């Protein structure tokens, strides 16, 4: 009888060890998946920030191009595009509001109702 009690205790311990090993593997796998997802989210956040900064630089460059166009042709009103820019949907619109005050709106995407950048200034600034 003592031998059968020993065998059942040994099997019980093996079962507990197997359960503990299975739980440990599940915890490690869950932690690994969480770390991978955190890395993916960080990469997505970095890419979004990079796109935002790139858009800001393009908008600034288009504003400078529109200003250069106005310095060369002070009466110009209309659309300015950079022929060297990869994105052909990016453009600046030069208008007057009221007369004597220029307004430059930069759009990064075709059909966008809200400009990415806006600059309003007096025409006397161009003569400096």
Backbone bond lengths (Angstrom), bond angles and torsions (degrees), N, CA, C in turn:
res aa  C-N    CA-C-N  psi(-1)  N-CA   C-N-CA  omega(-1)  CA-C   N-CA-C  phi
1 X - - - 1.433 - - 1.519 111.17 -
2 X 1.279 114.27 -35.05 1.451 119.31 179.82 1.529 110.78 -64.03
3 X 1.324 115.38 -34.40 1.464 119.44 -179.97 1.526 110.41 -69.86
4 X 1.312 121.17 -40.11 1.459 122.63 179.61 1.525 111.00 -67.51
5 X 1.319 117.41 -33.70 1.465 121.08 176.23 1.518 109.84 -66.40
6 X 1.296 117.20 -38.99 1.466 121.98 179.48 1.529 111.09 -65.88
7 X 1.335 116.93 -40.59 1.466 121.26 -179.81 1.533 109.71 -66.59
8 X 1.325 117.20 -43.17 1.467 118.84 -179.35 1.523 111.07 -67.54
9 X 1.331 119.68 -35.57 1.463 122.35 176.24 1.527 110.13 -65.60
10 X 1.329 116.55 -40.17 1.469 121.40 179.70 1.533 110.38 -64.75
11 X 1.345 117.01 -43.06 1.472 121.38 178.37 1.527 110.30 -65.22
12 X 1.303 116.71 -38.82 1.465 121.18 178.96 1.518 110.94 -62.90
13 X 1.310 115.74 -41.16 1.476 119.41 178.89 1.528 111.12 -67.83
14 X 1.337 115.90 -39.28 1.470 119.15 177.99 1.520 110.34 -63.75
15 X 1.304 116.53 -40.21 1.465 120.43 178.15 1.516 111.54 -64.70
16 X 1.327 117.42 -40.74 1.469 121.23 178.20 1.524 110.45 -65.96
17 X 1.331 116.27 -39.32 1.469 120.20 178.69 1.523 110.74 -66.32
18 X 1.331 116.48 -40.31 1.462 120.21 177.65 1.523 110.92 -63.93
19 X 1.323 117.33 -43.44 1.455 121.45 177.35 1.522 111.25 -61.58
20 X 1.324 116.56 -44.56 1.467 121.27 178.76 1.529 111.41 -62.90
21 X 1.341 116.97 -40.96 1.470 120.77 178.63 1.531 110.40 -65.64
22 X 1.314 117.86 -39.99 1.468 121.95 179.14 1.532 110.96 -65.21
23 X 1.328 116.36 -44.16 1.468 120.06 177.61 1.526 111.59 -63.66
24 X 1.319 116.40 -40.68 1.477 120.15 178.56 1.525 111.01 -63.34
25 X 1.334 116.94 -41.99 1.467 120.67 178.66 1.529 110.61 -64.18
26 X 1.329 117.27 -39.06 1.463 120.65 178.55 1.519 111.15 -65.16
27 X 1.320 117.52 -40.81 1.470 121.58 179.00 1.523 110.55 -65.14
28 X 1.329 116.86 -44.36 1.474 120.70 179.53 1.527 110.08 -64.04
29 X 1.334 118.02 -41.47 1.462 121.17 179.39 1.526 110.73 -64.84
30 X 1.334 117.45 -41.85 1.462 121.25 178.19 1.529 110.82 -62.73
31 X 1.317 116.53 -42.15 1.474 120.18 178.67 1.527 110.71 -64.78
32 X 1.333 117.08 -40.72 1.468 120.04 179.53 1.523 110.84 -64.05
33 X 1.316 117.36 -42.32 1.471 120.88 178.52 1.525 110.53 -64.09
34 X 1.327 117.08 -41.17 1.468 120.44 178.68 1.523 111.31 -62.67
35 X 1.326 117.05 -40.98 1.472 120.93 179.06 1.533 110.33 -64.92
36 X 1.334 116.59 -41.94 1.472 119.56 178.86 1.525 111.63 -64.14
37 X 1.328 117.11 -41.37 1.467 119.78 178.55 1.529 111.20 -66.71
38 X 1.322 117.48 -37.40 1.468 119.90 178.03 1.529 110.29 -63.77
39 X 1.321 116.39 -40.80 1.465 120.06 177.41 1.515 112.12 -63.91
40 X 1.334 116.02 -38.63 1.469 120.21 178.81 1.521 110.40 -66.63
41 X 1.334 117.41 -41.74 1.472 120.45 178.70 1.527 110.77 -64.63
42 X 1.330 116.84 -38.88 1.472 119.49 178.48 1.521 110.50 -64.69
43 X 1.326 117.04 -40.39 1.464 120.60 178.58 1.523 110.18 -63.96
44 X 1.333 117.75 -42.36 1.461 120.79 178.07 1.523 111.60 -64.17
45 X 1.331 116.87 -40.23 1.468 120.22 179.04 1.525 110.17 -65.90
46 X 1.326 117.25 -40.03 1.469 121.26 178.43 1.525 110.38 -64.40
47 X 1.329 116.74 -42.97 1.472 120.18 178.83 1.524 111.39 -63.84
48 X 1.318 117.08 -39.66 1.473 120.39 178.47 1.520 110.68 -64.75
49 X 1.320 116.83 -42.06 1.463 120.65 178.24 1.526 110.60 -64.68
50 X 1.322 116.56 -40.63 1.463 120.69 178.41 1.526 110.78 -61.82
51 X 1.326 117.52 -42.91 1.463 121.18 178.48 1.529 111.38 -64.97
52 X 1.325 116.60 -38.49 1.461 120.56 178.26 1.526 110.92 -63.53
53 X 1.320 116.19 -46.19 1.468 120.41 -179.99 1.524 110.65 -65.81
54 X 1.331 116.91 -40.52 1.465 120.06 177.63 1.527 110.18 -61.28
55 X 1.335 117.41 -42.06 1.464 121.58 178.06 1.518 111.68 -62.57
56 X 1.341 116.56 -40.76 1.466 120.10 177.99 1.524 110.79 -63.00
57 X 1.325 117.44 -40.81 1.467 120.78 179.14 1.532 111.34 -66.51
58 X 1.321 116.13 -41.41 1.470 119.29 178.81 1.528 109.81 -64.78
59 X 1.330 116.96 -43.31 1.468 120.53 179.16 1.525 110.62 -61.61
60 X 1.329 117.35 -42.14 1.472 120.71 178.01 1.528 110.27 -63.52
61 X 1.332 116.29 -43.35 1.466 119.75 179.11 1.519 112.31 -63.10
62 X 1.333 117.26 -39.83 1.464 120.30 178.35 1.527 110.79 -67.52
63 X 1.326 116.85 -35.12 1.468 120.06 176.21 1.524 109.78 -63.74
64 X 1.325 116.81 -43.63 1.474 120.80 178.34 1.523 111.16 -64.77
65 X 1.332 117.68 -38.12 1.463 120.87 177.52 1.526 110.49 -64.50
66 X 1.320 117.36 -41.61 1.468 121.02 177.92 1.531 110.58 -64.05
67 X 1.326 117.39 -41.11 1.475 120.69 176.86 1.526 111.10 -62.78
68 X 1.333 116.82 -41.99 1.470 120.40 178.62 1.528 110.21 -63.99
69 X 1.323 116.62 -38.47 1.468 120.71 177.21 1.523 110.45 -62.47
70 X 1.323 116.89 -42.23 1.470 120.41 179.01 1.527 111.78 -68.36
71 X 1.317 117.91 -34.25 1.474 119.55 178.24 1.526 110.78 -66.73
72 X 1.354 116.36 -36.29 1.457 120.29 178.68 1.526 111.90 -77.08
73 X 1.313 116.45 -32.74 1.460 121.43 -177.08 1.534 107.91 -139.00
74 X 1.347 117.59 84.23 1.459 121.43 -173.17 1.525 115.61 -58.83
75 X 1.287 119.36 -22.12 1.458 120.98 -179.63 1.525 113.80 -91.75
76 X 1.309 116.88 1.57 1.470 120.10 -174.31 1.530 111.48 -67.05
77 X 1.310 115.62 130.71 1.464 122.95 171.43 1.519 106.73 -132.84
78 X 1.312 117.15 128.60 1.470 119.66 179.69 1.513 112.19 152.17
79 X 1.330 114.85 -154.16 1.459 122.48 -173.71 1.525 110.28 -101.79
80 X 1.329 114.86 136.73 1.466 121.99 176.80 1.523 107.69 -119.43
81 X 1.343 116.20 130.85 1.461 121.23 175.56 1.513 109.04 -128.39
82 X 1.319 115.45 148.60 1.461 121.40 176.38 1.518 107.91 -93.05
83 X 1.329 116.71 114.57 1.458 119.86 -176.08 1.528 112.15 -70.94
84 X 1.331 117.95 -14.19 1.462 120.90 -179.78 1.525 112.89 -95.52
85 X 1.302 116.98 -5.31 1.463 121.06 -178.32 1.524 109.76 -78.73
86 X 1.335 117.05 136.03 1.468 120.85 -179.25 1.523 112.36 -64.86
87 X 1.320 116.83 -35.69 1.458 120.95 -178.91 1.525 109.43 -88.62
88 X 1.317 116.85 104.76 1.465 121.61 -177.05 1.527 112.41 -75.26
89 X 1.330 117.99 -8.65 1.460 121.03 179.43 1.522 112.61 -82.89
90 X 1.320 117.73 -8.35 1.455 122.09 -178.21 1.528 109.65 -86.05
91 X 1.330 115.76 130.05 1.461 119.75 -179.11 1.528 109.98 -155.68
92 X 1.336 114.84 162.65 1.466 122.02 176.29 1.522 107.97 -120.09
93 X 1.314 115.79 141.89 1.463 121.21 177.88 1.525 107.60 -114.19
94 X 1.339 115.82 124.07 1.459 121.58 178.48 1.520 107.93 -103.00
95 X 1.316 115.80 125.90 1.452 120.97 178.71 1.519 110.66 -138.86
96 X 1.309 116.90 177.88 1.464 122.09 175.61 1.516 108.74 -122.73
97 X 1.316 115.31 135.47 1.461 119.58 -178.94 1.509 109.26 -160.09
98 X 1.279 123.07 99.15 1.461 132.08 -14.75 1.528 109.86 -74.03
99 X 1.338 117.00 179.37 1.475 119.05 178.21 1.532 110.76 -53.64
100 X 1.328 114.90 136.50 1.463 120.62 -177.50 1.522 112.22 94.63
101 X 1.315 116.54 -10.09 1.460 121.71 176.65 1.522 108.25 -122.01
102 X 1.310 115.82 119.45 1.461 120.15 179.22 1.527 109.94 -89.27
103 X 1.323 114.04 151.13 1.459 120.46 172.96 1.523 107.46 -134.15
104 X 1.334 115.05 131.39 1.465 121.30 178.33 1.525 107.30 -116.80
105 X 1.318 115.56 122.19 1.461 121.83 174.73 1.522 108.17 -112.83
106 X 1.327 116.62 128.83 1.465 121.48 179.26 1.523 108.49 -109.08
107 X 1.326 115.19 128.55 1.465 122.34 178.58 1.524 108.72 -116.51
108 X 1.324 116.57 130.19 1.460 120.37 -178.27 1.522 112.66 -90.33
109 X 1.331 117.00 -22.09 1.465 121.05 -177.20 1.526 109.81 -134.44
110 X 1.317 116.12 142.54 1.464 120.99 178.85 1.520 109.59 -63.20
111 X 1.322 115.74 137.43 1.450 120.69 177.10 1.517 114.68 83.87
112 X 1.327 117.72 -0.07 1.458 120.28 179.47 1.525 109.16 -76.57
113 X 1.329 118.15 124.30 1.467 119.74 -178.43 1.533 113.30 -78.90
114 X 1.319 117.37 -21.45 1.465 121.44 -176.61 1.521 109.14 -107.12
115 X 1.334 117.61 126.09 1.469 119.14 -179.73 1.527 111.80 -69.95
116 X 1.324 115.32 148.47 1.465 121.01 176.18 1.522 110.40 -76.20
117 X 1.320 116.15 -28.16 1.467 121.36 177.50 1.525 108.15 -145.57
118 X 1.329 114.72 150.18 1.461 120.38 -178.60 1.520 107.77 -143.36
119 X 1.317 116.18 133.73 1.459 121.31 179.16 1.518 108.32 -135.53
120 X 1.307 116.13 127.44 1.464 121.70 178.29 1.524 107.23 -124.52
121 X 1.343 116.62 130.75 1.471 119.65 -176.76 1.513 110.00 -154.74
122 X 1.308 115.35 161.97 1.457 123.02 178.83 1.522 109.33 -78.45
123 X 1.314 117.18 144.57 1.461 121.83 -178.64 1.525 112.72 -63.14
124 X 1.329 118.16 -23.39 1.458 121.17 179.38 1.530 111.72 -63.82
125 X 1.304 117.91 -22.50 1.464 121.82 179.52 1.515 110.72 -63.92
126 X 1.335 117.41 -32.11 1.459 121.52 -178.28 1.530 112.53 -69.05
127 X 1.309 117.76 -22.50 1.470 121.12 -176.12 1.518 112.05 -83.73
128 X 1.291 117.95 -4.92 1.477 120.84 -179.20 1.505 111.93 -80.60
